[in-house]
Amino acid sequence: MITQIDCMQEIFTVLKNFIFRLLFLLIFVNKSFYSQSTNTKWYNMDNGLPQNSVKDIVKDKYGFLWLSTENGLVKYDGNKFEVYNDFPTKTLNFEYFRGSIEKDSIMIFCGNEDFPVLIKKRKPEIYSRKNIPPPLILIKDSGHVVINKNIFFYRVPSYFLHYAFYFKHSKYFFYPQKTVLLQDGKYNKIKMPSGFDNLKDLPNIFAFDEKIFIINKKTKEITTLYRGKLSEQRNNPSLFFEKDAKIYWQQLTNQTFLIVYNKIYKVSYKNNRIETQFITHYDSFDTDQIVSIFYDEKYKKLYLGSSTKGLNILPVDSFYTSIDNTKYADNVYYASIPFGKSSVITEGGKIYNRYGIIGKKKFEEIPYKRTLVYDDQFNIIYPKRGTILRYLKSTHYERHDSITSDIPLKTLNSFGGKILATYYYDPTTNLFRIYDKSGKKEFELKMNIDETPSIIENFDPGFYVIASSKNIFWFSIDKKKITYTLTLNIGLKQIQKLGNDLYLLTTFKNGPYILKNKKLIKLPLDSQKNLSTAHIALEDSAGNFWITSNNGLYKILKQNILDFVEHKRKNLYYYVYTKDDGLVNNEFNGTSSPCANKLENGEFVFPSMEGLVFFKPNDVKSYYPASIDLYLERAKLENKIVEFNNKLFLPSDYKTAEVFVDIPYYGNLENIHLEYLFDDGKAWKKVNNKTINLAGLSFGKHELTVRMLISEKGNFAYKKITIEVEPKFYQTIWFNLLVGTILILLILVIIHSRTRLLKSKNDILKKTVIEKAKELDESLKNLQENQKLLSNRSEYEKKIIENIIHDITTPIRFIALISKQLADTLDPEMQKEYFESLHASSKQVYKYTLNLKDYTQIYKDEKYYEDEYYSLSNFVNEKKLLFYEIALYNNTIITNETHSEITINIKKSFINMILHNLIDNAVKNTFDGYITISGTFNSDQDVILEIKDTGTGIQDNDIEYYNNLFSINGKTSDPIYKSSLGLYLVSQISKKIRLDITFQKNQPKGTIVKLILKHKNTNE
């Protein structure tokens, strides 16, 4: 039950809020509509104008602006001023423009000259015909000043007592006491409105086409005069009758402006109604001494000409920068959220619309201004260090509750009645917490990462997206855990969802990315690379993305980005808005949550370093030139302007030349990507300052192509011209033909003289050649012999190494084996036995090594026989001693049964090589057996040396193979043969000394190798 006290308290609260709001509005009402800042730019003699009096402004049919000054005419293309003051006139004090824009015939007189300057086809020239009416018309000895512009803001000089208005079908002549109409060749007096004074009322006259409008501020009436007939204009805006209202009218541009209360209105006449359109607020109209006005409807720019300060260009406000005008106010903004249909509220509780502050809540001041969100009850939540403050909607945001924590809070957000926050715990640990509506902590997740997440989003129903500059985490709401982690390391700043598994990412310095199916796609940057610091993108109703950055606001079709991702386009072209388009500051802020807002009235709001920027995307236009606006018709050659039509001719001795790219474009040139290409080049180059340098062109014809962007979809307009460079005299065809002919004749003369000389020397040369050929033949033979010797030497050295390695392998292996067994046994008797074997074998190896010198002579020594005969039995015995201990280790006995009387004279190194390898093979293959070496004579007194073993033996096919192999005609290239190094060596030596070797089986097992030494090699 509601008590009376409760009712009184409720009434008191309502009254208090009402009074507070009323007082606030009274305080701020005068400032709120004037806090919007307008960026203007003055041009004068310091930056392009020839003189500071801009007396008139007009735009020709091609889109170029023309200025009238007291030191010449000026053409302005939106980027640079071009001064024309080289006229054959006494002065350069130009007056006002007249003529016809549609007919490309703009006239202007200079001082008291008889002939005007005609501006036609984008250039001014003296017009010498006499069919142009002068500024002063004589009618019956009375001079009438032709009025085509009304700038009489205060009073009219007395010399305008007689004046005239000239229209196509009618002409009016005003006298102090009468007004005369000249129409169809007849003069007729016109009855003017009651109380009309031609001199005093002149400041209140303007016209549209041929209809004159006369303002009477006393009666608050407007009278029209059309072809001599007067009528009353009804339903007129009351602004015309204000005391301080001033009229500006220019006949040629057919533009009329109303200046009242420091505001400039454009006046239009449609459907028999006079209408006013607010253009801009301008406080210093009088002090700046404005004498000329032109409004560019296409580019929405206002041009104000001053009689003393030059030209002021004002972008008409499509952007509204809302600031706090109080003293020492901090106008650097970060987080804000919508508060009503057309306003936002900041973390300080201040409420802004496009014009300024309209209200304030008593929010607790915080140093951190980067997080501000609503919960599902539209309570306002923001952090203060480790505390979450929640201002309650139910109390009109007057009271708040809080969620406290003793650790620093990084960011927060609210979804589905939950409050989510991230906290810094320690350098390697951070926390993610979920609170319910009452502020009770219902979940906490420890995250073992070195950076506290600064982003919390809820793009999909089942997941929270938690992100830092390095990682993106997908947190499952049902499972209460992170189910997917994506490590990027790109310096992530903001993340926005564009579609199914499709996200737009912005970074601190690496530009924007598209994340598609968990894979990164880097988007191209703008030409100035300002989008490397892109903050956030908002999509408007037309499908455009508006992207803020640290240097400008960028616009691009969302579909263009999607086409790039799908490889349907190679490049992206952005449109940039800067201070020249009405922004107060180019630097936006983006490290807050949120850092952009869409309002119910359709406005976008972005925080900047100097205010909150409000605008309606549909009101902010993108300006592109038409394809016909590209002109390549002028060049500067050695500081002289030349004109051409599609083809430019350059003399051979030119040093400097440049082509002018004329485009009437009044936006940022970066937006149209003005580029050029020479001939068949592949890389487009940027056009700087609308000129293309032609220095260094080779002689001949060149094709210059210039292109510019003409639509947001990426369409270009192209323009081509031919540039022909005259060749120097030595580069002409005739010069080359003449030089070629002279060279041919000179060559013929030289050939003829040389032929005679060579013929005389030919015989001597032949003789010399024959002698040299003989010497060369001898040298070649010597060279071949030397090459053969070198080849034999190399082969010889190779074989020496092979022989030594092969022959010493078995003894060394045996010594190694005995040494191991000696180390393994502890029996003194066995150790003694092993020592003896080791000693005997080492001694034999030592003896063997003493004979290594003989090995070096085997292949290079052509001497096959010793000078003296030696005992075969003694020689065999030496080899037996070498292998005795090795065979004994295999339980094999070696016996020497060679007759002591047998002597031979074959080179010892040859016999040593053969016996060593054959005994070595027998020892390797005989275990628990006998090896018998015997030597006898046969019937032919040949020595038969047999090596018989009881080892494993060889197969029948191997015996056949080896018998064939060791015959004189055996194939030494057989791969099986080469696989046995010992047999290879034996074969080589045996064939060298023509020693027959045969193989046969031993019974019951083993092998018999028989060597037959011919009688001539023995001492028998």
Secondary structure, DSSP 8 states (H G I E B T S, - for coil): ---HHHHHHHHHHHHHHHHHHHHHHHHHHHHHTT------EEE-TTTT-SSS---EEEE-TTS-EEEEETTEEEEE-SS-EEEE---SSS---B---EEETTTTEEEE-BTT-SS-EEEETTEEEE---S-S--SEEEETTEEEEE--EE--SS---GGGSSEEEE-SS-EEEE-SS-EEEEETTEEEEE---TT--TTTSGGGEEEETTEEEEEETTTTEEEEEETTEEEEE-S--GGGGSTT-EEEEETTTTEEEEEETTEEEEEEEETTEEEEEEEEE-TTTTTTTEEEEEEETTTTEEEEEESSS-EEEEE--SSEEE---STT-------EEE-SSS-EEETTSEEEETTEEEEE------S--SB-EE-TT--EEEEETTEEEEE-GGGTTS-EEEE--SS-EEEEEEETTEEEEEEEEETTEEEEEEE-TTS-EEEEEEE--SS---EEEEEETTEEEEE-SSEEEEEETTTTEEEEEEE--S-EEEEEEEETTEEEEEESSS--EEEETTEEEE----TT-GGGG---EEE-TTSEEEEEETTEEEEEEHHHHHHHHTTS-S----EEE-GGGT-S-S-B--SSBSS-EE-TTS-EEEEETTEEEEE-GGGS------GGG-EEEEEEETTEEEE-SSEEEE-TT---EEEEEE----S-GGGTT-EEEETT-SS-EE-BTTEEE-TT--SEEEEEEEEEE-STT--EEEEEEEEEE---GGGSHHHHHHHHHHHHHHHHHHHHHHHHHHHHHHHHHHHHHHHHHHHHHHHHHHHHHHHHHHHHHHHHHHHHHHHHHHHHHHHHHHHHHHHHHHHH---HHHHHHHHHHHHHHHHHHHHHHHTHHHHTTTTT----EEEEEEEHHHHHHHHHHHHHHHHHHTT-EEEEEE-TT-EEEE-HHHHHHHHHHHHHHHHHH-SSSEEEEEEEE-TTS-EEEEEEE-SS---HHHHHHHHHHTSTT--TT-HHHHH-HHHHHHHHHHHHTT-EEEEEE-SSSSEEEEEEE-GGGB--
